[in-house]
Amino acid sequence: EYSEWSSNSGATYQLGRGCYAFKKMMAAIQSGASEQAELWKKIGEQHQQAAQYHGQAAVAYEQGNKQEGNNLHAAALSIGGSDGLSRRSSAAEHVRRSANHLEKAILAAAAGSSKLEWLWRKVIEEHQRAVEYHHQAAAAYIHGNETEGKRLNEAAAAIGGGPMGHSGTTGKLEIEAWNFEKEMKAQQERTTWPSTW
């Protein structure tokens, strides 16, 4: 059961997460990592938007409009994720995963593996599709269409494999990338092993 208190708490949590993301963005800018800085900026923006929805939900609850409060709270969860108590699929979580996978894509490119870089960038593309579904879900919730909001969030989770899972489209691509990476390392070890004798 959501309330003015839970929305205020959610807003505070989301603002903290947003500040952290903007701090990471600044560090990426200072190190010259513009692609990573852009993703951290997007993460911060997701948390900012979620905090705004939580704040609007708190006002709705305070004014006695429970249904509007619930809709705005659901929109906030679609964009920013949990209130810190549980992890769930959200726009912010998918952008955060994109930032992690971007680092892997950059390392793969530096190592000269275009296939591995392509796989990690494909994972990022799929996460971006999930972000779009979460934004559509938030809009549906705001317009009072809870059924459509749930359906869109489920579609996003199916792409991203849920909060920590490795199922869905991104999970399958991640496994393919990890297996390819493992095979590359094994091949490197096989070619360098005899020279260590």
Salt bridges, closest charged atoms under 4 A:
GLU1 OE2 - LYS66 NZ 2.34
GLU35 OE2 - ARG121 NH1 3.06
GLU45 OE2 - LYS41 NZ 3.99
GLU93 OE2 - ARG87 NH2 2.55
GLU93 OE1 - ARG96 NH1 2.82
GLU93 OE2 - ARG97 NE 3.49
GLU117 OE2 - ARG121 NE 3.08
GLU125 OE1 - LYS122 NZ 3.53
GLU126 OE1 - ARG129 NH2 2.93
GLU146 OE2 - LYS150 NZ 3.18
GLU148 OE2 - ARG151 NH2 2.75
GLU174 OE2 - HIS101 NE2 2.81
GLU174 OE2 - HIS127 NE2 3.98
GLU174 OE1 - HIS166 ND1 2.85
GLU183 OE2 - ARG190 NH2 2.97
